Amino acid sequence: MRVDKFLKLSRIVKRRTVAQEMAEAGAVRVSGRVAKPSTEVKDGDLLEVDFPSRFLKVRVLTADEAQLKRKATPFEVLEDRKVARDDPW
């Protein structure tokens, strides 16, 4: 599944277009690599998301679209902290 779609379906980001913009700005990493919106996400991958005032690191538990639509637990939070930044991305 594409990283932008995963971020939307897992409810980390409210809109897929916002997820695409974040990935294009370099604010999303999959297993330590900067991700494009089309980067594939698999079970077990580590996702790091830099929000303007927050850093979130999660482990993907399921990237299956059908399970995500049935409200399955999509990820495990490994780190969630507030960050003070002047420039969001």
PDB file with SEQRES, HELIX, SHEET and CRYST1 records, atoms N, CA, C and O in Angstrom:
SEQRES   1 A   89  MET ARG VAL ASP LYS PHE LEU LYS LEU SER ARG ILE VAL          
SEQRES   2 A   89  LYS ARG ARG THR VAL ALA GLN GLU MET ALA GLU ALA GLY          
SEQRES   3 A   89  ALA VAL ARG VAL SER GLY ARG VAL ALA LYS PRO SER THR          
SEQRES   4 A   89  GLU VAL LYS ASP GLY ASP LEU LEU GLU VAL ASP PHE PRO          
SEQRES   5 A   89  SER ARG PHE LEU LYS VAL ARG VAL LEU THR ALA ASP GLU          
SEQRES   6 A   89  ALA GLN LEU LYS ARG LYS ALA THR PRO PHE GLU VAL LEU          
SEQRES   7 A   89  GLU ASP ARG LYS VAL ALA ARG ASP ASP PRO TRP                  
HELIX    1 AA1 VAL A    3  LEU A    9  1                                   7    
HELIX    2 AA2 ARG A   16  GLU A   24  1                                   9    
HELIX    3 AA3 GLU A   65  LYS A   69  1                                   5    
SHEET    1 AA1 5 ARG A  33  VAL A  34  0                                        
SHEET    2 AA1 5 VAL A  28  VAL A  30 -1                                        
SHEET    3 AA1 5 LEU A  46  PHE A  51 -1                                        
SHEET    4 AA1 5 ARG A  54  VAL A  60 -1                                        
SHEET    5 AA1 5 PHE A  75  LYS A  82 -1                                        
CRYST1    1.000    1.000    1.000  90.00  90.00  90.00 P 1           1          
ATOM      1  N   MET A   1       0.844  -1.170   0.000  1.00  0.00           N  
ATOM      2  CA  MET A   1       0.000   0.000   0.000  1.00  0.00           C  
ATOM      3  C   MET A   1       0.896   1.243   0.000  1.00  0.00           C  
ATOM      4  O   MET A   1       1.953   1.263   0.632  1.00  0.00           O  
ATOM      5  N   ARG A   2       0.462   2.256  -0.707  1.00  0.00           N  
ATOM      6  CA  ARG A   2       1.209   3.516  -0.772  1.00  0.00           C  
ATOM      7  C   ARG A   2       1.227   4.193   0.598  1.00  0.00           C  
ATOM      8  O   ARG A   2       0.263   4.094   1.358  1.00  0.00           O  
ATOM      9  N   VAL A   3       2.323   4.879   0.907  1.00  0.00           N  
ATOM     10  CA  VAL A   3       2.454   5.516   2.216  1.00  0.00           C  
ATOM     11  C   VAL A   3       1.403   6.607   2.418  1.00  0.00           C  
ATOM     12  O   VAL A   3       0.892   6.759   3.528  1.00  0.00           O  
ATOM     13  N   ASP A   4       1.067   7.371   1.374  1.00  0.00           N  
ATOM     14  CA  ASP A   4       0.059   8.425   1.546  1.00  0.00           C  
ATOM     15  C   ASP A   4      -1.310   7.825   1.868  1.00  0.00           C  
ATOM     16  O   ASP A   4      -2.056   8.367   2.684  1.00  0.00           O  
ATOM     17  N   LYS A   5      -1.629   6.719   1.230  1.00  0.00           N  
ATOM     18  CA  LYS A   5      -2.910   6.058   1.492  1.00  0.00           C  
ATOM     19  C   LYS A   5      -2.925   5.436   2.891  1.00  0.00           C  
ATOM     20  O   LYS A   5      -3.943   5.483   3.582  1.00  0.00           O  
ATOM     21  N   PHE A   6      -1.798   4.853   3.307  1.00  0.00           N  
ATOM     22  CA  PHE A   6      -1.717   4.276   4.649  1.00  0.00           C  
ATOM     23  C   PHE A   6      -1.911   5.346   5.717  1.00  0.00           C  
ATOM     24  O   PHE A   6      -2.644   5.135   6.683  1.00  0.00           O  
ATOM     25  N   LEU A   7      -1.259   6.491   5.547  1.00  0.00           N  
ATOM     26  CA  LEU A   7      -1.402   7.572   6.528  1.00  0.00           C  
ATOM     27  C   LEU A   7      -2.854   8.015   6.651  1.00  0.00           C  
ATOM     28  O   LEU A   7      -3.314   8.331   7.748  1.00  0.00           O  
ATOM     29  N   LYS A   8      -3.571   8.041   5.546  1.00  0.00           N  
ATOM     30  CA  LYS A   8      -4.981   8.437   5.558  1.00  0.00           C  
ATOM     31  C   LYS A   8      -5.851   7.354   6.194  1.00  0.00           C  
ATOM     32  O   LYS A   8      -6.638   7.648   7.094  1.00  0.00           O  
ATOM     33  N   LEU A   9      -5.721   6.106   5.739  1.00  0.00           N  
ATOM     34  CA  LEU A   9      -6.577   5.030   6.242  1.00  0.00           C  
ATOM     35  C   LEU A   9      -6.309   4.697   7.709  1.00  0.00           C  
ATOM     36  O   LEU A   9      -7.213   4.257   8.419  1.00  0.00           O  
ATOM     37  N   SER A  10      -5.081   4.904   8.166  1.00  0.00           N  
ATOM     38  CA  SER A  10      -4.757   4.631   9.568  1.00  0.00           C  
ATOM     39  C   SER A  10      -5.105   5.815  10.470  1.00  0.00           C  
ATOM     40  O   SER A  10      -4.947   5.745  11.689  1.00  0.00           O  
ATOM     41  N   ARG A  11      -5.578   6.897   9.860  1.00  0.00           N  
ATOM     42  CA  ARG A  11      -6.013   8.100  10.565  1.00  0.00           C  
ATOM     43  C   ARG A  11      -4.873   8.836  11.271  1.00  0.00           C  
ATOM     44  O   ARG A  11      -5.101   9.532  12.260  1.00  0.00           O  
ATOM     45  N   ILE A  12      -3.650   8.685  10.766  1.00  0.00           N  
ATOM     46  CA  ILE A  12      -2.536   9.494  11.257  1.00  0.00           C  
ATOM     47  C   ILE A  12      -2.674  10.899  10.689  1.00  0.00           C  
ATOM     48  O   ILE A  12      -2.387  11.884  11.370  1.00  0.00           O  
ATOM     49  N   VAL A  13      -3.118  10.985   9.429  1.00  0.00           N  
ATOM     50  CA  VAL A  13      -3.361  12.256   8.743  1.00  0.00           C  
ATOM     51  C   VAL A  13      -4.807  12.232   8.253  1.00  0.00           C  
ATOM     52  O   VAL A  13      -5.296  11.192   7.813  1.00  0.00           O  
ATOM     53  N   LYS A  14      -5.486  13.366   8.325  1.00  0.00           N  
ATOM     54  CA  LYS A  14      -6.914  13.399   7.983  1.00  0.00           C  
ATOM     55  C   LYS A  14      -7.192  13.314   6.491  1.00  0.00           C  
ATOM     56  O   LYS A  14      -8.205  12.747   6.082  1.00  0.00           O  
ATOM     57  N   ARG A  15      -6.305  13.871   5.671  1.00  0.00           N  
ATOM     58  CA  ARG A  15      -6.559  13.899   4.228  1.00  0.00           C  
ATOM     59  C   ARG A  15      -5.357  13.339   3.465  1.00  0.00           C  
ATOM     60  O   ARG A  15      -4.205  13.567   3.834  1.00  0.00           O  
ATOM     61  N   ARG A  16      -5.651  12.607   2.401  1.00  0.00           N  
ATOM     62  CA  ARG A  16      -4.579  12.007   1.605  1.00  0.00           C  
ATOM     63  C   ARG A  16      -3.733  13.073   0.923  1.00  0.00           C  
ATOM     64  O   ARG A  16      -2.525  12.890   0.772  1.00  0.00           O  
ATOM     65  N   THR A  17      -4.338  14.175   0.509  1.00  0.00           N  
ATOM     66  CA  THR A  17      -3.555  15.238  -0.132  1.00  0.00           C  
ATOM     67  C   THR A  17      -2.555  15.838   0.846  1.00  0.00           C  
ATOM     68  O   THR A  17      -1.453  16.219   0.450  1.00  0.00           O  
ATOM     69  N   VAL A  18      -2.926  15.926   2.114  1.00  0.00           N  
ATOM     70  CA  VAL A  18      -1.993  16.423   3.132  1.00  0.00           C  
ATOM     71  C   VAL A  18      -0.848  15.427   3.300  1.00  0.00           C  
ATOM     72  O   VAL A  18       0.308  15.829   3.426  1.00  0.00           O  
ATOM     73  N   ALA A  19      -1.158  14.139   3.302  1.00  0.00           N  
ATOM     74  CA  ALA A  19      -0.126  13.105   3.398  1.00  0.00           C  
ATOM     75  C   ALA A  19       0.831  13.187   2.206  1.00  0.00           C  
ATOM     76  O   ALA A  19       2.040  13.026   2.371  1.00  0.00           O  
ATOM     77  N   GLN A  20       0.297  13.437   1.011  1.00  0.00           N  
ATOM     78  CA  GLN A  20       1.135  13.581  -0.180  1.00  0.00           C  
ATOM     79  C   GLN A  20       2.055  14.789  -0.050  1.00  0.00           C  
ATOM     80  O   GLN A  20       3.242  14.704  -0.368  1.00  0.00           O  
ATOM     81  N   GLU A  21       1.515  15.914   0.415  1.00  0.00           N  
ATOM     82  CA  GLU A  21       2.325  17.124   0.582  1.00  0.00           C  
ATOM     83  C   GLU A  21       3.426  16.908   1.609  1.00  0.00           C  
ATOM     84  O   GLU A  21       4.554  17.360   1.414  1.00  0.00           O  
ATOM     85  N   MET A  22       3.110  16.221   2.701  1.00  0.00           N  
ATOM     86  CA  MET A  22       4.117  15.946   3.728  1.00  0.00           C  
ATOM     87  C   MET A  22       5.237  15.071   3.171  1.00  0.00           C  
ATOM     88  O   MET A  22       6.412  15.324   3.432  1.00  0.00           O  
ATOM     89  N   ALA A  23       4.877  14.047   2.408  1.00  0.00           N  
ATOM     90  CA  ALA A  23       5.885  13.161   1.827  1.00  0.00           C  
ATOM     91  C   ALA A  23       6.757  13.911   0.823  1.00  0.00           C  
ATOM     92  O   ALA A  23       7.974  13.727   0.802  1.00  0.00           O  
ATOM     93  N   GLU A  24       6.151  14.746  -0.001  1.00  0.00           N  
ATOM     94  CA  GLU A  24       6.916  15.525  -0.980  1.00  0.00           C  
ATOM     95  C   GLU A  24       7.849  16.521  -0.299  1.00  0.00           C  
ATOM     96  O   GLU A  24       8.889  16.873  -0.854  1.00  0.00           O  
ATOM     97  N   ALA A  25       7.485  16.977   0.901  1.00  0.00           N  
ATOM     98  CA  ALA A  25       8.317  17.925   1.646  1.00  0.00           C  
ATOM     99  C   ALA A  25       9.416  17.219   2.442  1.00  0.00           C  
ATOM    100  O   ALA A  25      10.258  17.879   3.050  1.00  0.00           O  
ATOM    101  N   GLY A  26       9.415  15.877   2.443  1.00  0.00           N  
ATOM    102  CA  GLY A  26      10.445  15.128   3.158  1.00  0.00           C  
ATOM    103  C   GLY A  26      10.118  14.885   4.619  1.00  0.00           C  
ATOM    104  O   GLY A  26      11.012  14.555   5.398  1.00  0.00           O  
ATOM    105  N   ALA A  27       8.866  15.038   5.011  1.00  0.00           N  
ATOM    106  CA  ALA A  27       8.466  14.888   6.410  1.00  0.00           C  
ATOM    107  C   ALA A  27       8.062  13.459   6.767  1.00  0.00           C  
ATOM    108  O   ALA A  27       7.681  13.193   7.907  1.00  0.00           O  
ATOM    109  N   VAL A  28       8.141  12.535   5.804  1.00  0.00           N  
ATOM    110  CA  VAL A  28       7.763  11.142   6.053  1.00  0.00           C  
ATOM    111  C   VAL A  28       8.934  10.243   5.670  1.00  0.00           C  
ATOM    112  O   VAL A  28       9.507  10.373   4.588  1.00  0.00           O  
ATOM    113  N   ARG A  29       9.281   9.323   6.583  1.00  0.00           N  
ATOM    114  CA  ARG A  29      10.340   8.359   6.313  1.00  0.00           C  
ATOM    115  C   ARG A  29       9.808   6.946   6.564  1.00  0.00           C  
ATOM    116  O   ARG A  29       9.074   6.703   7.522  1.00  0.00           O  
ATOM    117  N   VAL A  30      10.191   6.028   5.685  1.00  0.00           N  
ATOM    118  CA  VAL A  30       9.829   4.620   5.834  1.00  0.00           C  
ATOM    119  C   VAL A  30      11.118   3.843   6.044  1.00  0.00           C  
ATOM    120  O   VAL A  30      11.977   3.807   5.163  1.00  0.00           O  
ATOM    121  N   SER A  31      11.250   3.228   7.198  1.00  0.00           N  
ATOM    122  CA  SER A  31      12.447   2.452   7.562  1.00  0.00           C  
ATOM    123  C   SER A  31      13.721   3.270   7.368  1.00  0.00           C  
ATOM    124  O   SER A  31      14.721   2.759   6.865  1.00  0.00           O  
ATOM    125  N   GLY A  32      13.682   4.535   7.767  1.00  0.00           N  
ATOM    126  CA  GLY A  32      14.858   5.394   7.731  1.00  0.00           C  
ATOM    127  C   GLY A  32      15.107   6.121   6.422  1.00  0.00           C  
ATOM    128  O   GLY A  32      16.018   6.946   6.354  1.00  0.00           O  
ATOM    129  N   ARG A  33      14.337   5.847   5.387  1.00  0.00           N  
ATOM    130  CA  ARG A  33      14.524   6.502   4.083  1.00  0.00           C  
ATOM    131  C   ARG A  33      13.406   7.503   3.841  1.00  0.00           C  
ATOM    132  O   ARG A  33      12.245   7.239   4.151  1.00  0.00           O  
ATOM    133  N   VAL A  34      13.764   8.650   3.288  1.00  0.00           N  
ATOM    134  CA  VAL A  34      12.751   9.651   2.949  1.00  0.00           C  
ATOM    135  C   VAL A  34      11.817   9.041   1.913  1.00  0.00           C  
ATOM    136  O   VAL A  34      12.260   8.452   0.928  1.00  0.00           O  
ATOM    137  N   ALA A  35      10.512   9.192   2.151  1.00  0.00           N  
ATOM    138  CA  ALA A  35       9.511   8.528   1.315  1.00  0.00           C  
ATOM    139  C   ALA A  35       8.831   9.494   0.366  1.00  0.00           C  
ATOM    140  O   ALA A  35       8.545  10.639   0.717  1.00  0.00           O  
ATOM    141  N   LYS A  36       8.574   9.010  -0.851  1.00  0.00           N  
ATOM    142  CA  LYS A  36       7.704   9.714  -1.791  1.00  0.00           C  
ATOM    143  C   LYS A  36       6.279   9.259  -1.479  1.00  0.00           C  
ATOM    144  O   LYS A  36       6.099   8.252  -0.795  1.00  0.00           O  
ATOM    145  N   PRO A  37       5.269   9.972  -1.961  1.00  0.00           N  
ATOM    146  CA  PRO A  37       3.894   9.533  -1.697  1.00  0.00           C  
ATOM    147  C   PRO A  37       3.603   8.115  -2.194  1.00  0.00           C  
ATOM    148  O   PRO A  37       2.748   7.428  -1.636  1.00  0.00           O  
ATOM    149  N   SER A  38       4.310   7.676  -3.237  1.00  0.00           N  
ATOM    150  CA  SER A  38       4.047   6.357  -3.819  1.00  0.00           C  
ATOM    151  C   SER A  38       4.875   5.235  -3.193  1.00  0.00           C  
ATOM    152  O   SER A  38       4.760   4.085  -3.616  1.00  0.00           O  
ATOM    153  N   THR A  39       5.702   5.540  -2.199  1.00  0.00           N  
ATOM    154  CA  THR A  39       6.513   4.513  -1.549  1.00  0.00           C  
ATOM    155  C   THR A  39       5.611   3.459  -0.915  1.00  0.00           C  
ATOM    156  O   THR A  39       4.637   3.787  -0.237  1.00  0.00           O  
ATOM    157  N   GLU A  40       5.943   2.202  -1.141  1.00  0.00           N  
ATOM    158  CA  GLU A  40       5.138   1.101  -0.605  1.00  0.00           C  
ATOM    159  C   GLU A  40       5.443   0.872   0.876  1.00  0.00           C  
ATOM    160  O   GLU A  40       6.596   0.922   1.304  1.00  0.00           O  
ATOM    161  N   VAL A  41       4.392   0.621   1.641  1.00  0.00           N  
ATOM    162  CA  VAL A  41       4.498   0.317   3.064  1.00  0.00           C  
ATOM    163  C   VAL A  41       4.093  -1.138   3.256  1.00  0.00           C  
ATOM    164  O   VAL A  41       3.087  -1.590   2.710  1.00  0.00           O  
ATOM    165  N   LYS A  42       4.897  -1.878   4.048  1.00  0.00           N  
ATOM    166  CA  LYS A  42       4.609  -3.285   4.324  1.00  0.00           C  
ATOM    167  C   LYS A  42       4.496  -3.487   5.836  1.00  0.00           C  
ATOM    168  O   LYS A  42       4.929  -2.641   6.618  1.00  0.00           O  
ATOM    169  N   ASP A  43       3.918  -4.601   6.229  1.00  0.00           N  
ATOM    170  CA  ASP A  43       3.839  -4.944   7.650  1.00  0.00           C  
ATOM    171  C   ASP A  43       5.249  -4.973   8.235  1.00  0.00           C  
ATOM    172  O   ASP A  43       6.166  -5.523   7.626  1.00  0.00           O  
ATOM    173  N   GLY A  44       5.418  -4.380   9.413  1.00  0.00           N  
ATOM    174  CA  GLY A  44       6.713  -4.372  10.080  1.00  0.00           C  
ATOM    175  C   GLY A  44       7.575  -3.162   9.781  1.00  0.00           C  
ATOM    176  O   GLY A  44       8.583  -2.954  10.457  1.00  0.00           O  
ATOM    177  N   ASP A  45       7.216  -2.353   8.791  1.00  0.00           N  
ATOM    178  CA  ASP A  45       7.988  -1.148   8.471  1.00  0.00           C  
ATOM    179  C   ASP A  45       7.898  -0.137   9.609  1.00  0.00           C  
ATOM    180  O   ASP A  45       6.902  -0.083  10.331  1.00  0.00           O  
ATOM    181  N   LEU A  46       8.953   0.665   9.759  1.00  0.00           N  
ATOM    182  CA  LEU A  46       8.947   1.766  10.716  1.00  0.00           C  
ATOM    183  C   LEU A  46       8.639   3.051   9.962  1.00  0.00           C  
ATOM    184  O   LEU A  46       9.297   3.371   8.972  1.00  0.00           O  
ATOM    185  N   LEU A  47       7.648   3.780  10.427  1.00  0.00           N  
ATOM    186  CA  LEU A  47       7.267   5.058   9.822  1.00  0.00           C  
ATOM    187  C   LEU A  47       7.621   6.175  10.774  1.00  0.00           C  
ATOM    188  O   LEU A  47       7.315   6.103  11.964  1.00  0.00           O  
ATOM    189  N   GLU A  48       8.267   7.212  10.260  1.00  0.00           N  
ATOM    190  CA  GLU A  48       8.562   8.413  11.038  1.00  0.00           C  
ATOM    191  C   GLU A  48       7.880   9.575  10.342  1.00  0.00           C  
ATOM    192  O   GLU A  48       8.097   9.814   9.154  1.00  0.00           O  
ATOM    193  N   VAL A  49       7.054  10.294  11.087  1.00  0.00           N  
ATOM    194  CA  VAL A  49       6.288  11.401  10.523  1.00  0.00           C  
ATOM    195  C   VAL A  49       6.602  12.660  11.317  1.00  0.00           C  
ATOM    196  O   VAL A  49       6.410  12.701  12.532  1.00  0.00           O  
ATOM    197  N   ASP A  50       7.092  13.698  10.617  1.00  0.00           N  
ATOM    198  CA  ASP A  50       7.390  14.991  11.234  1.00  0.00           C  
ATOM    199  C   ASP A  50       6.235  15.940  10.976  1.00  0.00           C  
ATOM    200  O   ASP A  50       6.081  16.464   9.872  1.00  0.00           O  
ATOM    201  N   PHE A  51       5.422  16.158  12.005  1.00  0.00           N  
ATOM    202  CA  PHE A  51       4.383  17.179  11.926  1.00  0.00           C  
ATOM    203  C   PHE A  51       5.022  18.503  12.318  1.00  0.00           C  
ATOM    204  O   PHE A  51       6.120  18.498  12.875  1.00  0.00           O  
ATOM    205  N   PRO A  52       4.376  19.643  12.051  1.00  0.00           N  
ATOM    206  CA  PRO A  52       4.968  20.931  12.423  1.00  0.00           C  
ATOM    207  C   PRO A  52       5.318  21.047  13.911  1.00  0.00           C  
ATOM    208  O   PRO A  52       6.307  21.696  14.249  1.00  0.00           O  
ATOM    209  N   SER A  53       4.542  20.441  14.799  1.00  0.00           N  
ATOM    210  CA  SER A  53       4.841  20.572  16.228  1.00  0.00           C  
ATOM    211  C   SER A  53       4.944  19.220  16.937  1.00  0.00           C  
ATOM    212  O   SER A  53       4.881  19.152  18.165  1.00  0.00           O  
ATOM    213  N   ARG A  54       5.099  18.157  16.167  1.00  0.00           N  
ATOM    214  CA  ARG A  54       5.090  16.821  16.765  1.00  0.00           C  
ATOM    215  C   ARG A  54       5.901  15.851  15.914  1.00  0.00           C  
ATOM    216  O   ARG A  54       5.934  15.966  14.689  1.00  0.00           O  
ATOM    217  N   PHE A  55       6.556  14.895  16.573  1.00  0.00           N  
ATOM    218  CA  PHE A  55       7.280  13.821  15.890  1.00  0.00           C  
ATOM    219  C   PHE A  55       6.622  12.503  16.281  1.00  0.00           C  
ATOM    220  O   PHE A  55       6.412  12.239  17.465  1.00  0.00           O  
ATOM    221  N   LEU A  56       6.298  11.680  15.295  1.00  0.00           N  
ATOM    222  CA  LEU A  56       5.625  10.411  15.545  1.00  0.00           C  
ATOM    223  C   LEU A  56       6.396   9.290  14.859  1.00  0.00           C  
ATOM    224  O   LEU A  56       6.699   9.365  13.668  1.00  0.00           O  
ATOM    225  N   LYS A  57       6.709   8.248  15.629  1.00  0.00           N  
ATOM    226  CA  LYS A  57       7.385   7.068  15.084  1.00  0.00           C  
ATOM    227  C   LYS A  57       6.513   5.863  15.411  1.00  0.00           C  
ATOM    228  O   LYS A  57       6.184   5.622  16.572  1.00  0.00           O  
ATOM    229  N   VAL A  58       6.138   5.103  14.374  1.00  0.00           N  
ATOM    230  CA  VAL A  58       5.248   3.953  14.556  1.00  0.00           C  
ATOM    231  C   VAL A  58       5.769   2.740  13.797  1.00  0.00           C  
ATOM    232  O   VAL A  58       6.536   2.868  12.843  1.00  0.00           O  
ATOM    233  N   ARG A  59       5.339   1.559  14.238  1.00  0.00           N  
ATOM    234  CA  ARG A  59       5.604   0.315  13.519  1.00  0.00           C  
ATOM    235  C   ARG A  59       4.293  -0.114  12.876  1.00  0.00           C  
ATOM    236  O   ARG A  59       3.258  -0.174  13.540  1.00  0.00           O  
ATOM    237  N   VAL A  60       4.341  -0.412  11.589  1.00  0.00           N  
ATOM    238  CA  VAL A  60       3.148  -0.820  10.846  1.00  0.00           C  
ATOM    239  C   VAL A  60       2.784  -2.252  11.246  1.00  0.00           C  
ATOM    240  O   VAL A  60       3.599  -3.165  11.112  1.00  0.00           O  
ATOM    241  N   LEU A  61       1.560  -2.442  11.734  1.00  0.00           N  
ATOM    242  CA  LEU A  61       1.081  -3.776  12.096  1.00  0.00           C  
ATOM    243  C   LEU A  61       0.352  -4.434  10.936  1.00  0.00           C  
ATOM    244  O   LEU A  61       0.477  -5.640  10.719  1.00  0.00           O  
ATOM    245  N   THR A  62      -0.412  -3.640  10.189  1.00  0.00           N  
ATOM    246  CA  THR A  62      -1.072  -4.167   8.999  1.00  0.00           C  
ATOM    247  C   THR A  62      -1.168  -3.074   7.942  1.00  0.00           C  
ATOM    248  O   THR A  62      -1.533  -1.935   8.232  1.00  0.00           O  
ATOM    249  N   ALA A  63      -0.834  -3.445   6.719  1.00  0.00           N  
ATOM    250  CA  ALA A  63      -0.958  -2.521   5.594  1.00  0.00           C  
ATOM    251  C   ALA A  63      -2.016  -3.029   4.625  1.00  0.00           C  
ATOM    252  O   ALA A  63      -2.059  -2.613   3.467  1.00  0.00           O  
ATOM    253  N   ASP A  64      -2.868  -3.930   5.103  1.00  0.00           N  
ATOM    254  CA  ASP A  64      -3.934  -4.487   4.281  1.00  0.00           C  
ATOM    255  C   ASP A  64      -5.121  -3.530   4.274  1.00  0.00           C  
ATOM    256  O   ASP A  64      -5.682  -3.218   5.324  1.00  0.00           O  
ATOM    257  N   GLU A  65      -5.498  -3.069   3.094  1.00  0.00           N  
ATOM    258  CA  GLU A  65      -6.558  -2.066   2.966  1.00  0.00           C  
ATOM    259  C   GLU A  65      -7.888  -2.546   3.541  1.00  0.00           C  
ATOM    260  O   GLU A  65      -8.590  -1.776   4.196  1.00  0.00           O  
ATOM    261  N   ALA A  66      -8.239  -3.795   3.305  1.00  0.00           N  
ATOM    262  CA  ALA A  66      -9.514  -4.321   3.811  1.00  0.00           C  
ATOM    263  C   ALA A  66      -9.547  -4.301   5.340  1.00  0.00           C  
ATOM    264  O   ALA A  66     -10.566  -3.947   5.933  1.00  0.00           O  
ATOM    265  N   GLN A  67      -8.446  -4.675   5.972  1.00  0.00           N  
ATOM    266  CA  GLN A  67      -8.392  -4.661   7.435  1.00  0.00           C  
ATOM    267  C   GLN A  67      -8.446  -3.237   7.976  1.00  0.00           C  
ATOM    268  O   GLN A  67      -9.089  -2.983   8.995  1.00  0.00           O  
ATOM    269  N   LEU A  68      -7.775  -2.308   7.298  1.00  0.00           N  
ATOM    270  CA  LEU A  68      -7.790  -0.917   7.751  1.00  0.00           C  
ATOM    271  C   LEU A  68      -9.187  -0.322   7.653  1.00  0.00           C  
ATOM    272  O   LEU A  68      -9.603   0.444   8.522  1.00  0.00           O  
ATOM    273  N   LYS A  69      -9.906  -0.673   6.601  1.00  0.00           N  
ATOM    274  CA  LYS A  69     -11.268  -0.165   6.447  1.00  0.00           C  
ATOM    275  C   LYS A  69     -12.216  -0.772   7.479  1.00  0.00           C  
ATOM    276  O   LYS A  69     -13.259  -0.191   7.782  1.00  0.00           O  
ATOM    277  N   ARG A  70     -11.856  -1.945   8.023  1.00  0.00           N  
ATOM    278  CA  ARG A  70     -12.661  -2.571   9.073  1.00  0.00           C  
ATOM    279  C   ARG A  70     -12.194  -2.131  10.457  1.00  0.00           C  
ATOM    280  O   ARG A  70     -12.564  -2.738  11.462  1.00  0.00           O  
ATOM    281  N   LYS A  71     -11.381  -1.075  10.508  1.00  0.00           N  
ATOM    282  CA  LYS A  71     -10.924  -0.470  11.760  1.00  0.00           C  
ATOM    283  C   LYS A  71      -9.958  -1.362  12.553  1.00  0.00           C  
ATOM    284  O   LYS A  71      -9.953  -1.319  13.784  1.00  0.00           O  
ATOM    285  N   ALA A  72      -9.146  -2.164  11.864  1.00  0.00           N  
ATOM    286  CA  ALA A  72      -8.123  -2.954  12.540  1.00  0.00           C  
ATOM    287  C   ALA A  72      -7.059  -2.008  13.095  1.00  0.00           C  
ATOM    288  O   ALA A  72      -6.924  -0.881  12.620  1.00  0.00           O  
ATOM    289  N   THR A  73      -6.310  -2.456  14.091  1.00  0.00           N  
ATOM    290  CA  THR A  73      -5.235  -1.641  14.652  1.00  0.00           C  
ATOM    291  C   THR A  73      -4.112  -1.570  13.623  1.00  0.00           C  
ATOM    292  O   THR A  73      -3.459  -2.577  13.352  1.00  0.00           O  
ATOM    293  N   PRO A  74      -3.877  -0.378  13.041  1.00  0.00           N  
ATOM    294  CA  PRO A  74      -2.936  -0.286  11.927  1.00  0.00           C  
ATOM    295  C   PRO A  74      -1.471  -0.154  12.331  1.00  0.00           C  
ATOM    296  O   PRO A  74      -0.582  -0.515  11.560  1.00  0.00           O  
ATOM    297  N   PHE A  75      -1.214   0.361  13.537  1.00  0.00           N  
ATOM    298  CA  PHE A  75       0.172   0.623  13.907  1.00  0.00           C  
ATOM    299  C   PHE A  75       0.348   0.581  15.416  1.00  0.00           C  
ATOM    300  O   PHE A  75      -0.612   0.630  16.185  1.00  0.00           O  
ATOM    301  N   GLU A  76       1.632   0.486  15.815  1.00  0.00           N  
ATOM    302  CA  GLU A  76       2.017   0.533  17.219  1.00  0.00           C  
ATOM    303  C   GLU A  76       2.878   1.781  17.394  1.00  0.00           C  
ATOM    304  O   GLU A  76       3.860   1.952  16.672  1.00  0.00           O  
ATOM    305  N   VAL A  77       2.533   2.646  18.329  1.00  0.00           N  
ATOM    306  CA  VAL A  77       3.283   3.879  18.560  1.00  0.00           C  
ATOM    307  C   VAL A  77       4.562   3.543  19.320  1.00  0.00           C  
ATOM    308  O   VAL A  77       4.517   2.961  20.404  1.00  0.00           O  
ATOM    309  N   LEU A  78       5.701   3.915  18.740  1.00  0.00           N  
ATOM    310  CA  LEU A  78       6.992   3.709  19.381  1.00  0.00           C  
ATOM    311  C   LEU A  78       7.490   4.983  20.048  1.00  0.00           C  
ATOM    312  O   LEU A  78       8.143   4.938  21.090  1.00  0.00           O  
ATOM    313  N   GLU A  79       7.172   6.127  19.431  1.00  0.00           N  
ATOM    314  CA  GLU A  79       7.599   7.418  19.975  1.00  0.00           C  
ATOM    315  C   GLU A  79       6.618   8.488  19.519  1.00  0.00           C  
ATOM    316  O   GLU A  79       6.211   8.528  18.358  1.00  0.00           O  
ATOM    317  N   ASP A  80       6.250   9.346  20.451  1.00  0.00           N  
ATOM    318  CA  ASP A  80       5.341  10.450  20.154  1.00  0.00           C  
ATOM    319  C   ASP A  80       5.737  11.602  21.064  1.00  0.00           C  
ATOM    320  O   ASP A  80       5.506  11.560  22.272  1.00  0.00           O  
ATOM    321  N   ARG A  81       6.336  12.634  20.470  1.00  0.00           N  
ATOM    322  CA  ARG A  81       6.791  13.756  21.297  1.00  0.00           C  
ATOM    323  C   ARG A  81       6.528  15.080  20.605  1.00  0.00           C  
ATOM    324  O   ARG A  81       6.486  15.173  19.378  1.00  0.00           O  
ATOM    325  N   LYS A  82       6.353  16.098  21.429  1.00  0.00           N  
ATOM    326  CA  LYS A  82       6.175  17.449  20.905  1.00  0.00           C  
ATOM    327  C   LYS A  82       7.538  18.026  20.564  1.00  0.00           C  
ATOM    328  O   LYS A  82       8.536  17.729  21.220  1.00  0.00           O  
ATOM    329  N   VAL A  83       7.566  18.858  19.525  1.00  0.00           N  
ATOM    330  CA  VAL A  83       8.811  19.455  19.056  1.00  0.00           C  
ATOM    331  C   VAL A  83       8.575  20.939  18.824  1.00  0.00           C  
ATOM    332  O   VAL A  83       7.542  21.331  18.281  1.00  0.00           O  
ATOM    333  N   ALA A  84       9.522  21.759  19.233  1.00  0.00           N  
ATOM    334  CA  ALA A  84       9.439  23.197  18.965  1.00  0.00           C  
ATOM    335  C   ALA A  84      10.260  23.486  17.711  1.00  0.00           C  
ATOM    336  O   ALA A  84      11.469  23.256  17.680  1.00  0.00           O  
ATOM    337  N   ARG A  85       9.588  23.993  16.680  1.00  0.00           N  
ATOM    338  CA  ARG A  85      10.264  24.290  15.412  1.00  0.00           C  
ATOM    339  C   ARG A  85       9.869  25.664  14.922  1.00  0.00           C  
ATOM    340  O   ARG A  85       8.749  26.123  15.150  1.00  0.00           O  
ATOM    341  N   ASP A  86      10.807  26.323  14.240  1.00  0.00           N  
ATOM    342  CA  ASP A  86      10.504  27.588  13.581  1.00  0.00           C  
ATOM    343  C   ASP A  86       9.938  27.331  12.188  1.00  0.00           C  
ATOM    344  O   ASP A  86       8.991  27.990  11.759  1.00  0.00           O  
ATOM    345  N   ASP A  87      10.531  26.364  11.488  1.00  0.00           N  
ATOM    346  CA  ASP A  87      10.115  26.020  10.128  1.00  0.00           C  
ATOM    347  C   ASP A  87       9.499  24.624  10.156  1.00  0.00           C  
ATOM    348  O   ASP A  87      10.185  23.665  10.511  1.00  0.00           O  
ATOM    349  N   PRO A  88       8.215  24.481   9.789  1.00  0.00           N  
ATOM    350  CA  PRO A  88       7.558  23.186   9.922  1.00  0.00           C  
ATOM    351  C   PRO A  88       8.214  22.059   9.135  1.00  0.00           C  
ATOM    352  O   PRO A  88       8.404  20.973   9.682  1.00  0.00           O  
ATOM    353  N   TRP A  89       8.569  22.279   7.861  1.00  0.00           N  
ATOM    354  CA  TRP A  89       9.201  21.230   7.077  1.00  0.00           C  
ATOM    355  C   TRP A  89      10.365  21.840   6.366  1.00  0.00           C  
ATOM    356  O   TRP A  89      11.070  21.150   5.630  1.00  0.00           O  
TER     357      TRP A  89                                                      
END                                                                             
